[in-house]
Amino acid sequence: MHHAADDLLAAAAALAWRDEAAGLRTYGKLAHVAEACRWVITDLEPQVAIRAKRIFPRISATQVGSYTFVDGDETRSELEWFIERYPLVVTPADRALLAEGRIRFEQIRSEIDRVLTTGWQPSGRPAMLRPNKALRPNQARAVEVARRTGRLLIADDVGMGKTLAAIAAAMDERFLPMAICCEAHVAEQWQKEFIGEFTTLSSHVIQSTKPYPLPSVDCYVFRYSNQWGWVDIAATGMFKTAIFDEVQNLRHGRGTQKGEAASVFANHAAMRIGLSATPVYGYGGEIFNILDIIDPGILGARDEFIREWCKYADDKKLIIENPQALGAHLRDLNIMVREVGGGPPPNRIVVDVPYDDEAAAADEQLARTLALKVMSGSFTERGQAARELDMMARHTTGVAKARHVAAYVKILLDAKTPIILGGWHRDVYDIWLKELADYNPMLYTGSETALQKSAAKRAFMQGETDCIIMSLRSGAGLDGLQHRCATVVHGELDWSREVHKQLAGRLRPHARTDPITEIFIVADGGSDPVIASVQGLKASQARGIIDPKAAGLEQVHTDESRIKALAKMYLEKGK
């Protein structure tokens, strides 16, 4: 039986013979190292090495001797192009691998380009979709891209149907059963409101960290908090698809328990899909950690990514030199798709309130002590003090403005306006609960059980309260609030603008005809002014990567350390 691979090998042998027969000059050697999934160039002549470093920014400018490249179709395509210009000694078998990768890369890109054109229409619908349900065009496109590449980050706006797109992509015996990893408070929602509502697939929500005999179903819903206990099962290849909901949970990479577990699930799945409208919460380098789990090596090794894309890097953050260029590159790799919703732009209001010095006084002296250590202490002291100052400054600021926040919220509640009130600290919630007691506020934060959160949502939806107090980072993935509410009050600030965007996203601003109202309550002292300035940098990184073609992108060229800025503020205050 004749195979295309035989044709490639024969063609490669002919090319190698041609080069040898023609006496073409060669400039070094290229070889594929299968066990390491790498290509290695050796014996490269100095003048060509200089050119190679310009062409491949991932190569360190100081590297000499051998040059390694993570294997992949794009890499093979680029290396094949490079050896046409600078011939290298390559075996016929390795040359066939280069050609095979380049052909596959071009074919898949061509197919996906057709899928992403405006007039494209799907040839059919997933058989396991309920008869009365249909996929939107953006969902159908995501399905086709995911099935062709086996890995995808779906970054559609909140409310555009990322969840159903991911499930539909796996509606094929090649990709079942699937493992769905999500935040704890939405596990039941995945089972009942997405899988049960839209599909005929069977499902089971994993109940503990400790493995137990599983029923035979199509969908296994894990919480990020219990996923790590099942890595040995995932390593058997049982789950053909791994879906990571709110994939920004993996932004810290494999250095965390979540990241390590997700990596095992992804590495043993035929298809890997990440979902998030806001995958970049902080600095742009977080996208590397996420994508390196979904498709290891897609952006090279970490040091290669830093050389190619970053203008600053340390152990905790990577700041991207050109976010728009990186965003465009991700689309060229067909690793990310994004559909921007319609809907009117949100009405954003910034309310300045006083910083209550009396409420904050108890913490001020300790904050000054910590600030001195941040600026002048030993390395260990600086790190510990920075973390403590960060937590204390935000806590102090939240407490110092809590009553002013409550006073503003009362105005909205007296006008019968249902609101989401976003915060972070338990002490702040306690003040809000006391000040707003007459309005029966309900809590939906990190401290409530899944049952208590469901009860709070139900009370809000049924009109038993007009105020649901949510932790800034506890509402990701929550659906339904948009049917009752159009106003969100940000009572405390997070370092990341994307966290606030996620909270506002619970109101589905891109899928409604009336604009939502976002109210940011900012104190004139404490940590709020510093956080507000840092958010400008973080937002520009996120926008450039996720929406590289969007107009009016803010370019921020400085990055003063956020904690040193806080320390400086505290020390200057005491002068």
C-alpha positions as CSV (number, residue, x, y, z in Angstrom):
1,M,0.0,0.0,0.0
2,H,1.4,3.4,-1.0
3,H,1.5,6.2,1.6
4,A,2.0,9.9,1.3
5,A,4.8,9.6,3.8
6,D,6.7,7.4,1.3
7,D,6.3,10.1,-1.3
8,L,7.7,12.7,1.1
9,L,10.6,10.5,1.9
10,A,11.4,9.9,-1.7
11,A,11.1,13.6,-2.5
12,A,13.4,14.5,0.4
13,A,15.9,11.9,-0.7
14,A,15.8,13.5,-4.2
15,L,16.4,17.0,-2.7
16,A,19.3,15.7,-0.6
17,W,20.8,14.0,-3.7
18,R,20.2,17.2,-5.7
19,D,22.1,19.3,-3.1
20,E,24.9,16.8,-3.0
21,A,25.1,16.4,-6.7
22,A,25.1,20.1,-7.3
23,G,27.9,20.5,-4.8
24,L,25.9,23.1,-2.9
25,R,27.8,24.7,-0.1
26,T,26.4,23.9,3.4
27,Y,26.7,26.0,6.5
28,G,26.1,23.5,9.2
29,K,24.0,20.5,10.2
30,L,20.3,20.1,11.2
31,A,18.9,17.0,13.0
32,H,15.7,16.0,14.6
33,V,16.0,14.6,18.2
34,A,12.8,12.6,18.5
35,E,13.1,11.7,22.2
36,A,13.5,15.4,23.2
37,C,11.0,16.7,20.6
38,R,13.6,19.2,19.4
39,W,15.4,20.2,16.3
40,V,19.1,21.0,16.8
41,I,21.4,23.0,14.5
42,T,25.2,22.4,15.0
43,D,28.4,23.5,13.3
44,L,26.7,26.7,12.1
45,E,29.2,29.1,10.5
46,P,29.5,32.4,12.5
47,Q,28.1,34.7,9.8
48,V,25.0,32.5,9.4
49,A,24.7,32.2,13.2
50,I,24.3,36.0,13.3
51,R,21.6,35.8,10.7
52,A,19.8,33.0,12.4
53,K,19.7,35.0,15.7
54,R,18.0,37.8,13.8
55,I,15.5,35.5,12.1
56,F,14.7,33.4,15.2
57,P,14.5,35.8,18.2
58,R,14.1,32.8,20.5
59,I,17.8,32.1,20.1
60,S,19.9,33.9,22.7
61,A,22.2,36.5,21.3
62,T,25.0,35.0,23.4
63,Q,24.3,31.4,22.5
64,V,27.1,29.6,20.6
65,G,27.7,26.0,19.4
66,S,24.3,24.4,19.1
67,Y,20.8,25.9,18.6
68,T,17.7,24.1,19.7
69,F,14.1,24.5,18.5
70,V,10.9,23.0,20.0
71,D,9.4,20.7,17.5
72,G,6.1,21.7,15.9
73,D,4.6,22.2,12.4
74,E,5.3,25.9,12.5
75,T,8.9,25.3,13.5
76,R,9.3,22.7,10.7
77,S,7.9,25.2,8.2
78,E,10.3,27.9,9.3
79,L,13.3,25.6,9.4
80,E,12.6,24.3,5.9
81,W,12.4,27.9,4.6
82,F,15.7,28.7,6.4
83,I,17.7,25.8,4.8
84,E,16.5,26.9,1.4
85,R,18.4,30.1,2.0
86,Y,21.3,28.6,4.0
87,P,21.6,24.9,3.1
88,L,22.4,22.6,6.0
89,V,23.3,18.9,6.0
90,V,20.0,17.1,6.7
91,T,19.2,13.4,6.4
92,P,16.4,12.5,3.9
93,A,14.2,11.3,6.8
94,D,14.6,14.5,8.7
95,R,14.0,16.5,5.5
96,A,10.8,14.6,5.0
97,L,9.7,15.5,8.5
98,L,10.3,19.2,7.7
99,A,8.2,18.9,4.5
100,E,5.5,17.0,6.3
101,G,5.2,19.6,9.0
102,R,5.2,22.5,6.5
103,I,2.5,20.9,4.4
104,R,0.3,20.2,7.4
105,F,0.9,23.7,8.7
106,E,-0.2,25.3,5.4
107,Q,-3.1,23.0,4.9
108,I,-4.6,23.5,8.4
109,R,-4.0,27.3,8.1
110,S,-5.8,27.3,4.8
111,E,-8.8,25.4,6.1
112,I,-9.1,27.5,9.2
113,D,-8.8,30.7,7.1
114,R,-11.9,29.5,5.2
115,V,-13.7,28.7,8.4
116,L,-13.0,32.2,9.8
117,T,-14.3,34.0,6.7
118,T,-17.6,35.9,7.0
119,G,-19.6,33.8,4.6
120,W,-18.6,30.4,5.9
121,Q,-21.4,28.0,6.8
122,P,-21.0,24.7,8.8
123,S,-21.8,21.6,6.9
124,G,-23.9,20.1,9.7
125,R,-24.7,20.2,13.4
126,P,-23.4,18.1,16.3
127,A,-25.5,15.0,16.6
128,M,-25.6,15.2,20.4
129,L,-27.1,18.7,20.4
130,R,-30.7,18.8,21.4
131,P,-33.1,19.2,18.4
132,N,-34.4,22.6,19.6
133,K,-30.9,24.0,20.1
134,A,-28.5,25.4,17.5
135,L,-24.9,26.8,17.5
136,R,-24.2,30.4,16.8
137,P,-21.8,31.2,13.9
138,N,-19.0,32.0,16.4
139,Q,-19.6,28.7,18.3
140,A,-19.6,26.7,15.0
141,R,-16.3,28.3,14.0
142,A,-14.7,27.5,17.3
143,V,-15.8,23.9,17.0
144,E,-14.1,23.6,13.5
145,V,-10.9,25.2,14.6
146,A,-10.6,23.0,17.8
147,R,-11.2,19.8,15.9
148,R,-8.6,20.7,13.3
149,T,-5.9,21.7,15.7
150,G,-6.7,19.7,18.9
151,R,-6.0,22.8,21.0
152,L,-7.7,26.1,21.4
153,L,-8.2,29.1,23.7
154,I,-11.7,30.5,23.2
155,A,-11.6,34.1,24.3
156,D,-15.1,35.2,23.2
157,D,-16.7,38.0,25.2
158,V,-18.8,37.1,28.2
159,G,-22.2,35.8,27.1
160,M,-21.1,34.7,23.6
161,G,-21.5,31.0,24.3
162,K,-17.9,29.7,25.0
163,T,-19.2,26.9,27.2
164,L,-21.5,25.3,24.5
165,A,-18.8,25.8,21.9
166,A,-16.3,23.7,23.9
167,I,-18.8,21.0,24.6
168,A,-19.9,20.8,21.0
169,A,-16.3,20.5,19.9
170,A,-16.0,17.3,21.9
171,M,-19.3,15.8,20.5
172,D,-17.5,13.1,18.7
173,E,-16.5,9.6,19.7
174,R,-12.9,10.6,19.1
175,F,-13.1,13.2,21.9
176,L,-15.3,11.4,24.5
177,P,-15.4,11.2,27.4
178,M,-14.4,14.7,28.3
179,A,-13.1,16.2,31.6
180,I,-14.3,19.6,32.4
181,C,-12.4,21.6,35.0
182,C,-14.2,24.6,36.5
183,E,-14.5,26.7,39.6
184,A,-16.4,25.1,42.5
185,H,-19.4,27.3,42.5
186,V,-20.3,26.6,38.9
187,A,-19.9,22.8,38.8
188,E,-23.6,22.1,39.2
189,Q,-24.4,24.9,36.7
190,W,-22.2,23.1,34.1
191,Q,-24.1,19.9,34.6
192,K,-27.7,21.2,34.7
193,E,-27.7,24.5,32.7
194,F,-25.2,23.6,30.0
195,I,-24.8,19.9,29.5
196,G,-28.3,18.9,30.5
197,E,-30.0,21.9,28.9
198,F,-28.3,21.9,25.5
199,T,-27.1,18.3,24.9
200,T,-28.1,14.7,25.1
201,L,-24.7,13.9,26.8
202,S,-24.6,12.1,30.1
203,S,-22.6,13.7,33.0
204,H,-21.2,13.2,36.5
205,V,-19.9,15.9,38.9
206,I,-16.8,14.6,40.7
207,Q,-17.5,14.7,44.4
208,S,-14.2,14.4,46.2
209,T,-10.4,14.7,45.8
210,K,-10.0,11.0,46.5
211,P,-10.6,8.8,43.5
212,Y,-13.6,6.4,43.5
213,P,-15.3,4.1,40.9
214,L,-16.7,6.4,38.2
215,P,-20.0,5.9,36.3
216,S,-19.7,5.5,32.6
217,V,-20.7,8.9,31.2
218,D,-19.7,11.4,28.5
219,C,-18.8,14.3,30.7
220,Y,-16.9,14.4,34.0
221,V,-17.1,17.8,35.8
222,F,-14.1,18.5,38.1
223,R,-13.6,21.4,40.4
224,Y,-10.1,22.9,40.2
225,S,-10.0,22.2,43.9
226,N,-10.4,18.4,43.5
227,Q,-8.8,17.9,40.1
228,W,-5.3,17.2,41.4
229,G,-6.5,14.0,43.2
230,W,-7.4,12.5,39.9
231,V,-4.1,13.0,38.0
232,D,-3.2,9.2,38.0
233,I,-6.6,8.5,36.3
234,A,-6.0,11.3,33.8
235,A,-2.5,9.9,33.0
236,T,-4.1,6.7,31.7
237,G,-5.6,8.7,28.8
238,M,-9.2,8.0,30.1
239,F,-10.3,11.6,29.2
240,K,-10.1,12.3,25.5
241,T,-10.8,16.0,25.9
242,A,-9.8,18.4,28.7
243,I,-11.8,21.6,29.0
244,F,-10.5,24.3,31.3
245,D,-13.3,26.8,32.2
246,E,-12.1,30.3,33.4
247,V,-8.7,29.3,32.3
248,Q,-7.1,32.3,34.0
249,N,-7.0,30.0,37.0
250,L,-3.9,28.5,35.3
251,R,-2.2,31.8,34.8
252,H,0.6,31.0,37.3
253,G,1.5,27.9,35.3
254,R,2.9,24.5,36.4
255,G,4.4,26.0,39.6
256,T,1.0,25.6,41.3
257,Q,-1.1,22.5,42.2
258,K,-3.8,23.6,39.7
259,G,-1.2,24.0,37.0
260,E,0.5,20.7,37.6
261,A,-2.8,18.8,37.6
262,A,-4.1,20.6,34.5
263,S,-0.9,19.8,32.7
264,V,-1.4,16.1,33.3
265,F,-5.0,16.2,32.1
266,A,-4.0,18.2,29.0
267,N,-1.0,16.1,28.1
268,H,-3.1,12.9,27.9
269,A,-6.0,14.3,26.0
270,A,-6.6,14.4,22.3
271,M,-8.2,17.8,22.5
272,R,-7.5,20.7,25.0
273,I,-9.7,23.8,25.2
274,G,-9.3,26.8,27.5
275,L,-12.2,29.2,28.0
276,S,-12.0,32.8,29.3
277,A,-13.1,36.3,28.1
278,T,-10.2,37.6,30.3
279,P,-7.3,35.1,30.2
280,V,-4.9,37.9,31.1
281,Y,-5.6,39.1,34.6
282,G,-2.4,40.8,35.3
283,Y,0.8,41.1,33.1
284,G,0.8,39.8,29.6
285,G,3.2,36.9,30.3
286,E,0.4,35.1,32.0
287,I,-0.7,34.0,28.5
288,F,2.5,32.0,28.2
289,N,1.7,30.0,31.3
290,I,-1.8,29.2,30.1
291,L,-0.9,28.3,26.5
292,D,2.1,26.2,27.6
293,I,-0.4,23.9,29.4
294,I,-2.9,23.8,26.6
295,D,-0.2,23.2,24.0
296,P,3.3,22.8,25.4
297,G,6.0,24.5,23.3
298,I,3.5,26.5,21.2
299,L,5.4,29.7,22.3
300,G,8.8,28.0,22.8
301,A,10.4,27.5,26.1
302,R,10.0,30.1,28.8
303,D,13.4,31.7,28.2
304,E,12.8,31.7,24.4
305,F,9.4,33.4,25.0
306,I,11.1,36.0,27.2
307,R,13.7,36.8,24.6
308,E,11.2,37.0,21.8
309,W,8.4,38.9,23.4
310,C,9.2,40.5,26.7
311,K,10.7,43.9,27.6
312,Y,10.9,43.0,31.3
313,A,10.8,39.7,33.2
314,D,11.4,38.4,36.7
315,D,10.2,35.3,38.6
316,K,6.7,36.7,39.0
317,K,5.8,38.8,36.0
318,L,6.5,39.0,32.3
319,I,5.8,42.3,30.6
320,I,5.2,42.1,26.9
321,E,7.0,44.5,24.6
322,N,4.3,44.6,21.9
323,P,1.0,43.1,23.1
324,Q,-0.7,43.7,19.8
325,A,2.0,41.8,17.9
326,L,1.7,38.9,20.3
327,G,-2.1,38.8,19.9
328,A,-1.8,38.8,16.2
329,H,0.8,35.9,16.4
330,L,-1.6,33.8,18.5
331,R,-4.2,34.2,15.8
332,D,-1.7,33.2,13.1
333,L,-0.9,30.1,15.2
334,N,-4.7,29.4,15.3
335,I,-4.3,28.8,19.1
336,M,-6.9,31.6,20.0
337,V,-10.2,32.7,18.6
338,R,-12.2,35.6,19.9
339,E,-15.7,37.0,19.0
340,V,-16.5,40.4,20.3
341,G,-20.1,40.9,21.2
342,G,-22.4,43.7,20.4
343,G,-24.5,45.6,22.8
344,P,-24.1,49.2,23.9
345,P,-20.9,50.3,25.7
346,P,-21.2,50.3,29.5
347,N,-21.9,53.4,31.5
348,R,-18.8,53.7,33.8
349,I,-19.0,56.1,36.7
350,V,-16.1,56.9,39.1
351,V,-17.2,58.1,42.5
352,D,-14.6,59.7,44.7
353,V,-15.1,59.2,48.4
354,P,-13.1,60.4,51.5
355,Y,-10.5,58.1,53.1
356,D,-11.6,57.7,56.7
357,D,-8.3,58.3,58.6
358,E,-10.0,57.4,61.9
359,A,-11.1,54.0,60.7
360,A,-7.6,53.3,59.2
361,A,-5.6,54.6,62.1
362,A,-5.1,51.3,63.8
363,D,-3.2,49.9,60.8
364,E,-1.2,53.0,59.8
365,Q,1.8,52.6,62.1
366,L,2.3,48.9,61.2
367,A,2.0,49.9,57.5
368,R,4.8,52.4,57.9
369,T,7.0,49.8,59.5
370,L,6.4,47.4,56.7
371,A,7.0,50.2,54.1
372,L,10.5,50.9,55.6
373,K,11.4,47.2,55.2
374,V,10.1,47.1,51.6
375,M,12.4,50.1,50.8
376,S,15.5,49.2,52.8
377,G,15.3,45.7,54.4
378,S,17.2,42.6,53.6
379,F,16.1,40.5,50.6
380,T,13.9,38.1,52.7
381,E,12.5,41.0,54.8
382,R,11.6,42.9,51.7
383,G,9.7,40.0,50.1
384,Q,7.7,39.2,53.3
385,A,7.1,42.9,54.1
386,A,5.9,43.5,50.5
387,R,3.3,40.8,50.7
388,E,2.1,42.0,54.1
389,L,2.0,45.6,53.0
390,D,0.0,44.7,49.9
391,M,-2.6,42.8,52.0
392,M,-2.7,45.4,54.8
393,A,-2.9,48.4,52.5
394,R,-5.9,47.0,50.5
395,H,-7.6,45.9,53.7
396,T,-7.0,49.3,55.4
397,T,-8.4,51.1,52.4
398,G,-11.4,48.9,52.1
399,V,-12.3,49.5,55.8
400,A,-11.5,53.2,55.5
401,K,-14.1,53.7,52.8
402,A,-16.6,50.9,53.6
403,R,-19.2,53.2,55.2
404,H,-19.0,55.7,52.3
405,V,-19.5,52.8,49.9
406,A,-22.6,51.7,51.9
407,A,-24.0,55.2,51.9
408,Y,-23.7,55.4,48.1
409,V,-25.3,51.9,47.7
410,K,-28.2,53.0,49.9
411,I,-29.1,55.7,47.3
412,L,-29.3,53.0,44.6
413,L,-31.3,50.6,46.8
414,D,-33.8,53.3,47.9
415,A,-34.4,53.8,44.2
416,K,-35.2,50.0,43.9
417,T,-32.1,49.4,41.8
418,P,-30.9,45.7,42.0
419,I,-27.1,45.8,42.3
420,I,-24.0,43.5,42.5
421,L,-21.7,44.9,45.2
422,G,-18.1,43.7,44.7
423,G,-15.6,43.5,47.5
424,W,-12.7,41.5,48.8
425,H,-12.2,41.5,52.6
426,R,-14.4,39.9,55.3
427,D,-14.1,43.0,57.6
428,V,-15.4,45.1,54.8
429,Y,-18.4,42.7,54.1
430,D,-19.2,42.9,57.8
431,I,-19.4,46.7,57.7
432,W,-21.6,46.6,54.6
433,L,-23.9,44.0,56.1
434,K,-24.4,46.1,59.2
435,E,-24.9,49.4,57.3
436,L,-27.2,47.8,54.8
437,A,-29.1,45.5,57.1
438,D,-32.5,47.1,56.3
439,Y,-32.1,46.0,52.7
440,N,-31.4,42.3,53.4
441,P,-28.1,42.0,51.5
442,M,-26.9,38.4,50.6
443,L,-23.3,37.1,50.4
444,Y,-21.8,35.3,47.5
445,T,-18.1,35.2,48.4
446,G,-15.3,32.7,48.9
447,S,-16.5,31.8,52.4
448,E,-20.0,30.5,51.5
449,T,-20.6,26.8,50.5
450,A,-22.0,26.0,47.1
451,L,-25.4,25.5,48.7
452,Q,-25.3,28.9,50.4
453,K,-24.2,30.5,47.1
454,S,-27.1,28.9,45.3
455,A,-29.5,30.2,48.0
456,A,-28.1,33.7,47.7
457,K,-28.5,33.7,43.9
458,R,-32.0,32.4,44.2
459,A,-33.0,35.1,46.7
460,F,-31.6,37.8,44.4
461,M,-33.3,36.4,41.3
462,Q,-36.7,36.1,43.1
463,G,-36.5,39.7,44.4
464,E,-36.1,38.8,48.1
465,T,-33.1,41.2,48.1
466,D,-31.8,43.9,45.7
467,C,-28.2,43.6,46.9
468,I,-25.9,40.6,46.4
469,I,-22.4,41.1,47.8
470,M,-19.9,39.2,45.7
471,S,-16.2,38.6,46.1
472,L,-14.4,40.1,43.2
473,R,-13.0,36.7,42.2
474,S,-15.8,34.4,43.2
475,G,-18.3,35.0,40.5
476,A,-16.5,33.8,37.4
477,G,-18.7,31.6,35.3
478,L,-21.9,32.5,37.1
479,D,-24.8,33.0,34.8
480,G,-28.4,34.3,35.1
481,L,-27.9,37.6,37.1
482,Q,-28.3,39.6,33.9
483,H,-32.0,38.8,33.8
484,R,-32.6,40.9,37.0
485,C,-29.7,43.3,37.3
486,A,-27.9,46.0,35.2
487,T,-25.7,47.7,37.8
488,V,-22.5,46.6,39.5
489,V,-20.7,48.6,42.2
490,H,-17.0,48.0,42.6
491,G,-16.7,48.7,46.4
492,E,-13.0,47.6,46.6
493,L,-10.3,47.7,43.9
494,D,-8.3,44.7,42.6
495,W,-4.8,45.2,41.1
496,S,-6.2,43.7,37.8
497,R,-8.8,45.5,35.7
498,E,-9.7,42.2,34.2
499,V,-11.1,41.0,37.6
500,H,-13.5,43.9,37.5
501,K,-14.3,43.0,33.9
502,Q,-15.2,39.5,35.0
503,L,-17.5,40.7,37.7
504,A,-19.3,43.1,35.3
505,G,-19.4,40.2,32.8
506,R,-22.0,38.5,35.0
507,L,-24.4,41.0,33.6
508,R,-23.7,40.0,30.0
509,P,-23.1,43.5,28.7
510,H,-22.4,42.2,25.2
511,A,-25.6,40.3,24.8
512,R,-28.2,42.9,25.9
513,T,-29.9,45.9,24.4
514,D,-29.6,48.2,27.5
515,P,-26.2,49.3,28.8
516,I,-25.0,48.1,32.1
517,T,-23.8,50.6,34.7
518,E,-20.4,50.1,36.4
519,I,-19.7,52.3,39.4
520,F,-16.1,52.4,40.8
521,I,-15.9,53.9,44.3
522,V,-12.4,55.2,44.8
523,A,-10.9,56.6,48.0
524,D,-8.7,59.6,47.8
525,G,-6.1,57.9,50.0
526,G,-4.7,54.5,50.9
527,S,-4.0,52.0,48.2
528,D,-6.7,53.1,45.7
529,P,-4.8,55.8,43.8
530,V,-1.8,53.4,43.3
531,I,-4.0,50.5,42.2
532,A,-5.8,52.7,39.8
533,S,-2.6,53.7,38.1
534,V,-1.3,50.1,37.9
535,Q,-4.5,49.0,36.3
536,G,-3.7,51.2,33.4
537,L,-0.6,49.1,32.6
538,K,-2.3,45.8,33.1
539,A,-5.3,46.7,31.0
540,S,-3.1,47.7,28.1
541,Q,-1.3,44.3,28.2
542,A,-4.6,42.4,28.2
543,R,-6.3,44.5,25.5
544,G,-3.3,44.3,23.1
545,I,-3.1,40.5,23.4
546,I,-6.8,39.7,23.3
547,D,-7.9,42.4,20.8
548,P,-4.8,43.3,18.8
549,K,-6.8,45.1,16.1
550,A,-8.8,47.2,18.5
551,A,-8.4,51.0,18.1
552,G,-7.1,53.3,20.8
553,L,-4.9,50.9,22.7
554,E,-3.1,52.5,25.5
555,Q,0.6,52.2,25.5
556,V,2.3,52.3,28.9
557,H,6.0,52.6,29.0
558,T,6.8,52.6,32.7
559,D,6.3,49.9,35.4
560,E,7.0,51.2,38.8
561,S,6.7,48.3,41.3
562,R,3.3,48.4,42.8
563,I,4.4,47.6,46.3
564,K,7.3,50.1,46.2
565,A,4.7,52.7,45.1
566,L,2.6,51.8,48.2
567,A,5.7,52.0,50.4
568,K,6.7,55.3,49.0
569,M,3.2,56.7,49.6
570,Y,3.2,55.6,53.3
571,L,6.6,57.0,54.0
572,E,5.9,60.4,52.3
573,K,2.6,60.6,54.2
574,G,4.5,60.7,57.5
575,K,6.8,63.6,56.5
